[in-house]
């Protein structure tokens, strides 16, 4: 698969992701909140939805959502997710707003979010089952240690 290219957007990726904050969590959901409903999204759906809103496309012109599947469990397959991210994005070593973080939970890398920054430091915008939806959380030292890989969009 080809690396992702983009058509310019008026907002950086992490700012666009903030528009999803408050969207309700639902496994395999792909719907952003709006004035009529609370939406429904999981961590992968957040990444797919934000990138589609930003009009990101691969070298063949396909939207990221064209590679999206709904055949994964809530436990996830860390190798499959890592491989999919590696196929579309460049792996990097540094935290930066707008990068995608692959996070380990319970020793498996199967959670993703979009890195951002506020006046307190780095944050992660992600769809959390524990928080009930899309939230932005400060990356504490302990939270940073759970980051398995970082991908540049």
MOLINCOR-V127391 format. One record per residue. N is the residue number from 1. BURIAL is + if it has 24 or more other ideal C-beta (glycine too) atoms within 12 Angstrom, else -. Layout:
n->[N:N]
burial->[BURIAL:BURIAL]
This chain:
n->[1:2:3:4:5:6:7:8:9:10:11:12:13:14:15:16:17:18:19:20:21:22:23:24:25:26:27:28:29:30:31:32:33:34:35:36:37:38:39:40:41:42:43:44:45:46:47:48:49:50:51:52:53:54:55:56:57:58:59:60:61:62:63:64:65:66:67:68:69:70:71:72:73:74:75:76:77:78:79:80:81:82:83:84:85:86:87:88:89:90:91:92:93:94:95:96:97:98:99:100:101:102:103:104:105:106:107:108:109:110:111:112:113:114:115:116:117:118:119:120:121:122:123:124:125:126:127:128:129:130:131:132:133:134:135:136:137:138:139:140:141:142:143:144:145:146:147:148:149:150:151:152:153]
burial->[-:-:-:+:-:+:-:-:-:-:-:+:+:+:-:+:+:+:+:+:+:+:+:+:+:+:-:-:+:+:+:+:+:-:-:-:-:-:+:+:+:+:+:+:+:+:+:+:+:+:+:+:+:+:-:+:+:-:-:-:-:-:+:+:+:-:+:+:-:-:-:-:-:-:-:+:-:+:-:-:+:+:-:+:+:+:-:+:+:-:-:-:-:-:+:-:+:+:+:+:+:+:+:-:+:-:-:-:+:+:+:+:+:+:+:+:-:-:-:-:-:+:+:+:+:+:+:+:-:-:-:-:+:+:+:+:+:-:+:-:-:-:-:-:-:+:+:+:+:+:+:+:+]
